[in-house]
Amino acid sequence: MILKQKLFLLQLKRRTRASLVSRHLKRKKIKLSGNCNSIDLRGVKVGAVQVEARLYSNPLDYADEMCRHTARAVAEGVQLLVFPENNSFQLLGLIPDIAAMAEKMNRDNSSVKAVHLFRFAGQAMNRMALQVFSFLAKAHGMYIMAGSFPYPEAGVVMNRAFLYGPDGVQIGRQDKVHLMPIEHLWGLSSGCSFHVFPTSLGRLAMPVCMDASYFETFRILDSQGAEIVMVPIANAEPYNFWPALRGLWARVQESTVYGIKSALVGKLFGFTLTGKAGVFAPLELTPERDGVLSEAPNFDRETLVTAVLDLEALQRLKKNHPYLGDKNPAFVNKNFPLIY
């Protein structure tokens, strides 16, 4: 069995090797878009992909799919593109009998844990996926938040999101702090801090999925100067407007930031994934005063949503907000350390 695993891992590394992926991507002869050549903070064009989950037995098919999504966004002038949570799960299709294996892993009493699978195969899968997004960011000359990936490191597996700049260099990463029960069952580990990344498009943050269910997350990010908060999701539940409302839309209204949500949808490993990609803003900065700049028309199919963000208007609102102007730092400094 150990020999069989070693042989499979060697094959997986060979099939996802950097030289093979690089040659495949270069054949596409992608031209620089120019979308980020001239940046006006009064009109930053952002997009969120609603990705329909499917398993790929050929890793280059996954690369082609991410290229297709990105090309569509570039054609619409998008400067910052956001992909969903668990955006490398599709590459689990490289593993023989993965469906039967996943069924075992989702049982409470199973000795086979997803964390073992992610430790075994995650490094090769994630390396390949991140190579694709680094290439696409540089080839198109745009910012890409690649979504999140089950990422093995130092003996644990984190649910980690990645951000790339127009030069293809990784700007930063963010570990999911608040895990779902299924992720605890899988054996994933939690992050312990939130980060804000200065860019030419503004100050960006990328908490992952359930992180947006807690107002403390956005209070922290707002205090760190975040302007655009990207939230990749993969909700394994039937779509319901009210539970969906508990996340990004509400946090945006509390914190005076822009919010971008990307969703992984469809059926995968016995789960039904639903969600609506969207771009949200404080009520005062939306035409209908409803907090929504753009939202997917469906919760279970592929789509792309885009919107234009005015960061100068956001800063004016922060300084003159009719309800959220009083931060009361004395109260915060006195009580919050005791509470938390």
N, C-alpha and C positions, 0 to 999 in steps of 0.2 A: 504493500500500500504506500509506504514512504517513497519507494522508487517511482511508483506511478505518479504520485504528487509532484515529485521533482521533475519528471519528464514533462508533465503538463505545464508546470511553471516555466520551464525552459521554452516550451512551445508558445506560451502566452507572451513571454518577453520578446520572442522572435517576431510574433505577429503584430506586436505593438511597438516595435523598435523605432527609434527616432528617425533613422535614415529612411525607412519605408514610408512613414507618415509624411516626412518632409518632401520626398519626391512626389508623393500623391498630391499634396497641397500645392506645390509649385507648378504642377501641370495645369492648374486652374488659371494661372496667369492673371491674378486679381490685380486691378489697378487701384492706386490710391484714390480715395473718394474725394478728398478735400473738405469733407464735412467739418473737420476740426481746424482747418487752416485759419479761419477767422471766427473768433468766439465772441459773442455778444451776450453778456450776462443778463440782458433783458429778454433774451430769446434763446434759451438752451433747449435743443430738441432731444427728447428722450424717448426710449421705447422699451416695452416689456414683451417678451415672447411667452405665449402660452403653448407649451410643448406637449404634444400627445405622446405618451410613453409607449415605446415599443422596444423589443429586444433585438439586438444586432449580433449575428454570428460572425459577421465580418466587420472588424473595427473601422475599416475605411468607409463603410456605409454610414457609420455614426459621424465620421468626419464630414461626409457629404451633406448630411442632414443639418449639422451645425453651420456649415457654409451656406446652405440654402436659407436658413433663418436669418443669418447675418446679412446676406446680400439683399434680402427683401427690405430689411430695416435701413440699410445704407441707401437704397434707392429712394427711400422716403425722407432722406436727409438726417437720419438719427445720428447724434453725436455720442450718446451714452446708451448702450443696450444692456438689458438685464435678463439673465436666464434663471431658471427655477432651481429649487432645492433638489438634492439627489440627482443632479443632472448627469451623473455617470452611471446610474443604475442600468441604463440601456445596454452598457457594455458587459453586464453580467450574462448576457446572451452568449458570450464567448465560452462560458463554463458548461460542459456537458451535463445534462439532467438537472439543470439549475431549478426548474419548476418544482420537481419533486424535493429537491434539497431545501428550497424556500418554504415549502409546506411544513417540513419537519422543524425548521428553525422558528416558525411562528407559534409553536406549541410551548406552553409554559414549562412543561417537564422535559423538554428536549435537551439532550446533552450536546447537540449541535447548535452552536450560537452563530448568529450573523457576524459577530465580531471576529470569529475565527476565519470566516470566509474573507472578510475585508482585510484582515492582516495578511492572509495568504495571497490574494489576488489584487488587492487594492492599489498596491504601489505601481504595478504595471499599468493598470487601467487608468489611474489618475494621472500618471505621467503622460500617457498618450492624450488624454482629454485636455489637460492643461497645455500641452504642446499645440493642440488645435486652436485653443482660444488665444494663446499668445501670438500665434501666426496670424489669426484673423484680425486681431487688434492692430497689429503692425501693417499687414497688407492693406487694410482699408483705411488706416490712420484714424482710429476711433477708440473710445473707451468701452471696454466690455467687462461687465461683472458676469463671470462665467457660471454663476450659480454655486451650489454647494456640493460637496463630495464627502463620502465616508473616507476619512483620511487617516491611515495608520502612521503613528509616529511615537517613538520612545515607548513601545509596548502597549499603547492605548490607541483607540480609534475615535477621532473627533468628527463632528459634522461641520466641515470647514468651507467657507465661501472665499472666493478669490476675485481680485480686481486687477485688470490690466490697462495700461495706458496706450496711447497711439504709437509708441515706440516698441510695443510688444513686451515691455518690462513689467513684471508684477509690482503693482503699487502697494498692495497690502492683502491681508487675509483676516478672517474673522471666524472664530469658533462659536458654534451655537451654545448658548448659555443655559437655556431652559429646554430640556428634552421632553419628548412625548413618552407616554408609558411604553409604547412599542419599542422606542429607542433604548430605554432602560432594559427591556427584555432582550434586545439584540446585544447588549453589552457595551454600548457606546459610552463615552465619557463627556462630561460637560465642560464648557469653557468657563472662564472666571472674570472676563473683562470685555469692555466694548471699546471700539476704536473709531476715530474719525480721520479721514485722509484728505489733506489739502490737494486740490487739482485745479487746473485752469477752468474747469466747469463749476467750481465751487467746492465746498467741504462735504465729502461723501461719507456715508456710513452704510453698513450692510448686515444688520442683525438678521438671524435666520428664523423664519417661520414663527414658532411659538414665542420667540423673544418679543414679538410685537403684541402679544397678549397681555403684557405687563407694562403698566404706565411708567415704572421705574426705568425701564430700558430707554425710553425716549426722553425722560427727564435727564438722565445721564448724558445722552447724546446731544441734547439741546444745550446743556451746560458746557459741553465741549465744543460748541459752535457748529454742529451739523446743520447743513442746509438741505441736502437731498439724502433721504434715507431709503435704501433699496432693500426690499424684503423678498427673498425667494421662498416659495412655499411648495409643499406637496402634501395636501390634506387628504388623509385616507378616511373619508366619511362622505355620506350623501350630502349634496349641496343644500344648504339652508341659509337664507339671507341673514337671519339673526345671529347665529354663531359666527358667520363670516364677518359680521360687523364688529365683532369684539376686537379685531386686530388693527390693521394699518389705518383705516379711515379714522377710527376714534383717536388713535395715538397722534395722528397729524393735527387734529383739532386741538388736542391738549398741549401740543409742543411747538406749534408754529414752524413747521418744516414742510417741505414737499416729500411725498412718498411715492415709491414705485414698487408695484408688486408683480412678480412673475410666478406662474403656476405650472406645475407638472400635473397633467390630467390624463384620464383614461384608465384602463385596467392593467394591473401588473401584479403578478404573484398572489392572486386572490384578493387584492385590494382594489377598491374603486376610488380613484383619485379625482377630486373635483376642486374647482376654484376659479375665480375670475381675475385675470390679469387686469391691472388698472394703474392709473396715475391720479394721485389725490393731492389736494391743496387745502389750506385753510379756507373756510367758507367765504371769507372776504375776497379771495383771489380766484374764485370760480364764477363763470358767467351766470349760472343758475343759483349761486349761493348755496350749493348743496355739497360742496367739498369734493366734487368729482370733475376732473378734467377729461378723463377718458377711461372707459371700462369695457372689457370684453362682452360681447352680446350673449355669450354662452359660457357654460361652466365645465364642459366636457370635451371640447374640440379645439384643435389648433387655431391660433389667431395671433395677430400682432396688434398691440395698442401703442399709440404715440401721443405725445402732447408737447407743448412748448411751455417752458418754465421761465418766469421773470424773477431772477434772484434779487434784483434791486428793489422790486416791489415787496418781496419777502422781507428784506431788511427794514424797509419803511414800516411794514406792519409789525415787526418785532418791537420796534421802538415806540409804536403808538397803538398797540393792540387794545381794543376796548375792554377786554376782560382779563387778559393774561399779563398785564404790565407790571404787576407787583410781585416780585420774586421773593421778597422778605428773607434775605440771606441770614439775618440774625436768628429767625425761627428755624431755618433749615440747619444751620451750623449747630444749634443747641439740641435739636430733637432727632435729626436723622441718624447721627452716629449711635444714639441709644436704641433706636428702632431696629437698625439694620446690623 
